[in-house]
Amino acid sequence: MTLYKYFKSKELLIIEYLRAQDEKLWQKLADVSRQENALADLETWVSALLDIIGDKDFKGFASISAGVEFPQPDNPVNQVSCEFSKQLRSQIAELAVKAGITQAETLAMQLALVVEGAAITERNQESSESISHAKSLAKMLIQNARS
């Protein structure tokens, strides 16, 4: 009963948890050191995100996992899951724009697919080298986007 004093529903409790988890991730990424130029910032940020995913204590993106459990588009938990993915793409796109990449939104979608896929693969198949493959793919996508 005490729990429902603070949260009116199970979904609101889950949403609070997801937002707290997401905020921890965004804070870790905000602490990524700046590089000599915007392109290096983008590469370093994506690499740092993949390093987080590769950490043995990483259990997957909570928001994405919750979105799978609550697949209805009008469900508030699913909406928070979608917000996480949008924020991920938005942060990548912002870094890509600063790096002078003209197709920043396209690159952001491609890199988000790599990151989210790596998170799932690493969680399901530890020691699969998915992080090193994802880093190589991300670097290739960034280099190709500059052309």
C-alpha positions as CSV (number, residue, x, y, z in Angstrom):
1,M,0.0,0.0,0.0
2,T,2.8,2.4,0.8
3,L,4.1,2.0,-2.8
4,Y,0.7,3.1,-4.2
5,K,0.8,6.2,-2.0
6,Y,3.6,7.5,-4.2
7,F,2.7,5.8,-7.5
8,K,-0.9,5.6,-8.7
9,S,-0.3,2.6,-10.9
10,K,2.3,-0.1,-11.8
11,E,3.0,1.8,-15.1
12,L,3.9,5.0,-13.2
13,L,6.3,3.1,-11.0
14,I,7.9,1.5,-14.0
15,I,8.2,4.8,-15.8
16,E,9.9,6.4,-12.8
17,Y,12.4,3.5,-12.8
18,L,13.0,3.8,-16.5
19,R,13.6,7.5,-16.3
20,A,16.1,7.1,-13.5
21,Q,18.0,4.4,-15.5
22,D,18.0,6.5,-18.6
23,E,19.3,9.5,-16.6
24,K,22.2,7.5,-15.3
25,L,23.1,6.5,-18.8
26,W,22.9,10.1,-20.2
27,Q,25.0,11.3,-17.2
28,K,27.7,8.8,-17.9
29,L,27.8,9.9,-21.6
30,A,27.8,13.6,-20.6
31,D,31.0,12.9,-18.7
32,V,32.7,11.6,-21.9
33,S,35.8,13.8,-22.4
34,R,35.9,16.2,-25.3
35,Q,38.2,15.5,-28.2
36,E,40.2,17.7,-30.5
37,N,37.3,18.1,-33.0
38,A,33.6,17.4,-33.4
39,L,34.1,14.3,-35.5
40,A,36.3,12.8,-32.9
41,D,33.7,13.7,-30.3
42,L,31.1,11.8,-32.2
43,E,33.3,8.7,-32.6
44,T,34.4,8.8,-28.9
45,W,30.8,9.2,-27.7
46,V,29.5,6.2,-29.7
47,S,32.5,4.2,-28.6
48,A,31.9,5.1,-24.9
49,L,28.3,4.1,-25.3
50,L,29.3,0.7,-26.7
51,D,31.8,0.3,-23.9
52,I,28.9,0.8,-21.4
53,I,27.0,-1.9,-23.3
54,G,30.0,-4.2,-23.1
55,D,30.4,-3.8,-19.4
56,K,29.7,-7.1,-17.6
57,D,27.2,-5.4,-15.3
58,F,25.2,-3.9,-18.2
59,K,21.8,-5.7,-18.4
60,G,20.4,-4.0,-21.5
61,F,18.6,-0.7,-22.0
62,A,15.8,-0.8,-19.5
63,S,13.5,1.4,-21.6
64,I,13.9,-0.8,-24.7
65,S,13.2,-3.9,-22.7
66,A,10.1,-2.3,-21.1
67,G,8.9,-1.3,-24.6
68,V,8.9,-4.9,-25.6
69,E,6.9,-5.9,-22.5
70,F,4.4,-3.1,-23.1
71,P,4.1,-3.0,-26.9
72,Q,0.8,-1.1,-27.2
73,P,1.7,2.4,-28.7
74,D,-0.7,4.2,-26.4
75,N,0.8,2.6,-23.3
76,P,2.7,5.1,-21.2
77,V,5.6,2.7,-20.6
78,N,5.9,2.1,-24.4
79,Q,5.9,5.8,-24.9
80,V,8.8,6.2,-22.5
81,S,10.6,3.5,-24.4
82,C,10.1,5.4,-27.7
83,E,11.3,8.6,-26.0
84,F,14.6,6.9,-25.1
85,S,15.2,5.8,-28.7
86,K,14.3,9.2,-30.0
87,Q,16.7,10.8,-27.5
88,L,19.5,8.4,-28.5
89,R,19.0,9.4,-32.1
90,S,18.8,13.0,-31.3
91,Q,22.0,13.1,-29.3
92,I,23.8,11.3,-32.1
93,A,22.4,13.6,-34.7
94,E,23.4,16.7,-32.7
95,L,27.0,15.4,-32.6
96,A,26.9,14.6,-36.3
97,V,25.7,18.0,-37.2
98,K,28.5,19.6,-35.1
99,A,30.9,17.3,-37.0
100,G,29.6,18.7,-40.3
101,I,27.8,15.6,-41.5
102,T,25.0,16.7,-43.8
103,Q,22.9,13.5,-43.5
104,A,23.0,13.6,-39.7
105,E,19.5,12.2,-39.1
106,T,20.3,9.2,-41.4
107,L,23.6,8.6,-39.6
108,A,21.9,8.8,-36.3
109,M,19.3,6.2,-37.3
110,Q,22.1,3.9,-38.6
111,L,24.2,4.3,-35.4
112,A,21.2,3.8,-33.2
113,L,20.4,0.5,-35.0
114,V,24.0,-0.6,-34.4
115,V,24.0,0.4,-30.7
116,E,20.6,-1.1,-29.9
117,G,21.4,-4.2,-31.8
118,A,24.8,-4.5,-30.0
119,A,23.0,-4.2,-26.7
120,I,20.6,-7.0,-27.5
121,T,23.3,-9.3,-28.9
122,E,25.8,-8.6,-26.1
123,R,23.1,-9.4,-23.5
124,N,22.0,-12.6,-25.2
125,Q,25.4,-13.8,-26.4
126,E,28.2,-12.6,-24.0
127,S,31.7,-12.8,-25.4
128,S,30.4,-12.7,-29.0
129,E,32.7,-9.8,-29.8
130,S,29.5,-7.9,-30.7
131,I,31.0,-4.7,-29.2
132,S,34.2,-4.8,-31.2
133,H,32.1,-5.5,-34.4
134,A,29.7,-2.7,-33.5
135,K,32.6,-0.3,-33.0
136,S,34.0,-1.2,-36.4
137,L,30.7,-0.8,-38.0
138,A,30.0,2.6,-36.3
139,K,33.4,3.9,-37.4
140,M,32.7,2.8,-40.9
141,L,29.3,4.4,-40.9
142,I,30.8,7.7,-39.6
143,Q,33.6,7.7,-42.2
144,N,31.1,7.0,-45.0
145,A,28.8,9.7,-43.8
146,R,31.6,12.3,-44.2
147,S,32.0,11.5,-47.9
